[in-house]
Amino acid sequence: MSGDALPAARETLRRRGEDPHRLGHRAHGREAVAGTGRGGSGPASKRIVVGYGFWIFLLSDVILFACFFATFAVQRDATAGGPTMRALVDMPRVAAETGALLLSSYACGLSYAAANARNKLWTQVLLVLTGLLGLAFVAMELQEFVGLAGRGIVPQRSGFLTAFFGLVGLHGLHVTLGGVWLATMVAQVQFKGFRPEIMHRLTCFNLFWHALDIVWIGIFSIVYLMGASA
């Protein structure tokens, strides 16, 4: 474009309300930023924004659990003459807890597949099954804590017990809050169907529930299995 034509073209763009500095770069700009939420492609979709934000939340939660794992590792031998991990472990109960949580995670994944197929009946059935298995897990964990407290094994007894109850209890709290979230999702699917925002929330819930499953595998392996064999 000649030197005289360029200012005229920019003046025309300015009158139309467009950015004159993007002259000659429009097609290239759209290709370079497609789907990023910048430039000619417009803002990012809600699915991308929600997913990105929720991944940040999950990463912060992983850091929180990592701190509790580190605390348990440091305090593992700080029993102050009290019970060790071997005295706490009830492997049949822990195996039952693990089985319930793994099955709940499997049911959760199937419910999301049913939601993608827009099958409301199976979505609801599998979500309820996920919640019942999660409730069974929390009930067994509470029973374990009550039994330990009845034997005088409480968090303030030693640094080791503080770290144990803190780590396992934090995970149980997450499962409990996840169950409350699950109940709201069952109600929303029932009354609102498979709207885009509902599918976004189901995606986030699945990520959260599977992340709790992964954390429990770490607790089962590091806290219970290694503690029983120590």
C-alpha positions as a printed Julia matrix, in Angstrom:
230×3 Matrix{Float64}:
   0.0     0.0    0.0
   1.43    3.42  -0.99
   2.35    6.1    1.51
  -0.66    8.27   0.55
  -3.19    5.42   0.58
  -2.2     4.12   4.04
  -3.29    7.22   6.03
  -6.54    7.35   4.03
  -7.27    3.7    4.77
  -6.59    4.22   8.45
  -8.9     7.24   8.51
 -11.64    5.1    6.93
 -11.16    2.43   9.61
 -11.25    5.05  12.34
 -14.58    6.35  11.07
 -15.99    2.82  11.12
 -14.95    2.41  14.74
 -12.25   -0.18  13.96
  -8.65   -0.24  15.07
  -6.55    1.4   12.3
  -3.33   -0.15  13.62
  -4.58   -3.67  12.7
  -4.57   -2.72   9.0
  -2.97   -5.51   7.0
  -2.79   -7.87  10.0
  -6.38   -9.05  10.46
  -6.26  -12.5    8.92
  -2.91  -13.23  10.47
  -4.14  -12.03  13.87
  -7.2   -14.24  13.82
  -5.18  -17.31  13.0
  -2.56  -16.53  15.62
  -4.99  -16.12  18.5
  -7.85  -18.43  17.53
  -9.51  -19.9   20.62
  -7.34  -17.99  23.09
  -9.87  -15.33  23.95
  -7.75  -12.53  22.49
  -7.85  -10.58  19.27
 -10.35  -11.28  16.55
 -11.59  -14.6   17.97
 -13.38  -12.89  20.88
 -13.47  -13.99  24.53
 -12.71  -17.57  25.57
 -15.65  -19.9   26.01
 -17.08  -20.44  29.48
 -15.98  -24.08  29.38
 -12.35  -23.01  28.98
 -12.55  -20.35  31.69
 -14.31  -22.64  34.2
 -11.98  -25.55  33.47
  -8.86  -23.42  33.81
 -10.03  -21.89  37.08
 -10.95  -25.26  38.54
  -7.58  -26.75  37.64
  -5.96  -23.9   39.59
  -8.15  -24.79  42.58
  -7.19  -28.47  42.32
  -3.5   -27.58  42.18
  -3.86  -25.47  45.33
  -5.59  -28.41  47.02
  -2.77  -30.74  45.96
  -0.28  -28.34  47.56
  -2.35  -28.38  50.77
  -2.33  -32.19  50.91
   1.39  -32.22  50.1
   2.02  -30.09  53.19
   0.03  -32.53  55.34
   1.9   -35.51  53.85
   5.2   -33.77  54.61
   4.09  -33.09  58.19
   3.16  -36.74  58.65
   6.54  -37.84  57.31
   8.36  -35.55  59.74
   6.21  -36.52  62.76
   6.06  -40.22  61.99
   8.39  -41.21  64.83
   7.27  -38.49  67.26
   5.06  -40.86  69.27
   6.05  -39.51  72.73
   5.92  -43.06  74.06
   2.38  -43.53  72.75
   0.96  -45.86  70.1
   2.67  -46.19  66.73
   1.02  -46.53  63.33
   1.11  -50.3   63.6
  -1.17  -50.14  66.66
  -3.68  -48.01  64.74
  -4.01  -49.98  61.52
  -7.1   -52.12  61.02
  -6.39  -53.44  57.53
  -9.81  -55.05  56.84
 -11.53  -51.75  57.6
  -9.03  -49.75  55.55
  -9.43  -52.2   52.65
 -13.21  -51.75  52.82
 -12.83  -47.96  52.85
 -10.51  -48.13  49.83
 -12.88  -50.42  47.93
 -15.84  -48.11  48.59
 -13.97  -45.02  47.41
 -12.57  -46.72  44.3
 -16.02  -48.0   43.35
 -17.5   -44.55  43.92
 -14.9   -43.06  41.57
 -15.76  -45.68  38.94
 -19.48  -44.93  39.29
 -18.72  -41.21  39.04
 -16.92  -41.74  35.73
 -19.84  -43.77  34.38
 -22.28  -41.06  35.42
 -20.32  -38.51  33.39
 -20.4   -40.82  30.37
 -24.18  -41.13  30.81
 -24.46  -37.34  31.06
 -22.54  -36.92  27.81
 -25.01  -39.36  26.25
 -27.83  -37.18  27.68
 -29.31  -40.15  29.57
 -30.87  -38.58  32.64
 -31.98  -41.84  34.29
 -28.56  -43.48  34.31
 -26.84  -40.21  35.15
 -28.96  -39.87  38.26
 -28.68  -43.54  39.24
 -24.9   -43.48  38.98
 -24.6   -40.15  40.78
 -26.68  -41.49  43.65
 -24.55  -44.65  43.72
 -21.43  -42.47  43.85
 -22.88  -40.6   46.8
 -23.87  -43.75  48.7
 -20.4   -45.26  48.31
 -18.84  -41.98  49.41
 -21.17  -41.93  52.43
 -20.11  -45.48  53.29
 -16.48  -44.39  53.15
 -17.06  -41.43  55.49
 -19.09  -43.6   57.89
 -16.29  -46.18  58.14
 -13.72  -43.45  58.68
 -15.79  -41.88  61.44
 -16.21  -45.29  63.05
 -12.43  -45.7   62.95
 -11.84  -42.32  64.61
 -14.46  -42.96  67.3
 -12.93  -46.36  68.04
  -9.46  -44.85  68.37
 -10.75  -42.09  70.64
 -12.41  -44.73  72.83
  -8.97  -46.28  73.34
  -7.48  -42.94  74.33
  -5.8   -42.44  70.94
  -6.52  -38.77  70.23
  -4.67  -36.06  68.25
  -3.24  -34.28  71.3
  -1.53  -37.48  72.53
   1.54  -36.97  70.31
   2.87  -35.16  67.26
   2.48  -38.35  65.25
  -1.21  -38.68  66.11
  -1.79  -34.99  65.35
  -0.31  -35.49  61.88
  -2.26  -38.74  61.34
  -5.65  -37.35  62.32
  -4.94  -34.13  60.42
  -4.09  -35.84  57.12
  -6.78  -38.53  57.18
  -9.36  -36.14  58.62
  -8.65  -33.52  55.96
  -9.33  -36.08  53.25
 -12.53  -37.19  54.99
 -13.68  -33.57  55.18
 -13.11  -33.2   51.44
 -15.17  -36.33  50.74
 -17.97  -35.02  52.98
 -18.06  -31.66  51.2
 -17.91  -33.5   47.88
 -21.0   -35.43  48.95
 -22.85  -32.16  49.61
 -21.8   -30.91  46.18
 -22.96  -34.19  44.66
 -26.41  -33.8   46.22
 -26.77  -30.36  44.64
 -25.7   -31.77  41.26
 -28.35  -34.51  41.45
 -30.99  -31.83  42.08
 -29.73  -29.58  39.28
 -29.66  -32.39  36.72
 -33.17  -33.38  37.74
 -34.69  -29.91  37.39
 -32.44  -28.21  34.82
 -31.36  -31.11  32.63
 -28.12  -31.04  30.67
 -27.68  -27.32  30.12
 -24.13  -26.21  29.24
 -23.54  -24.79  32.72
 -24.69  -28.07  34.31
 -22.26  -30.03  32.14
 -19.47  -27.65  33.21
 -20.28  -28.32  36.85
 -20.41  -32.07  36.28
 -16.97  -31.88  34.67
 -15.57  -30.01  37.66
 -17.19  -32.42  40.11
 -15.67  -35.41  38.32
 -12.22  -33.83  38.45
 -12.63  -33.16  42.16
 -13.89  -36.64  43.02
 -11.16  -38.42  41.04
  -8.54  -36.18  42.67
  -9.77  -37.31  46.11
  -9.44  -40.9   44.93
  -5.81  -40.28  43.93
  -5.04  -38.63  47.29
  -6.55  -41.59  49.13
  -4.31  -43.99  47.22
  -1.37  -41.99  48.59
  -2.77  -42.15  52.14
  -3.49  -45.87  51.84
   0.01  -46.61  50.56
   2.12  -44.24  52.66
   0.17  -44.06  55.91
  -1.52  -47.44  56.26
   0.49  -49.97  54.24
   3.9   -48.6   55.16
   2.76  -48.1   58.75
   1.52  -51.67  59.06
   4.78  -53.07  57.73
   7.04  -50.82  59.83
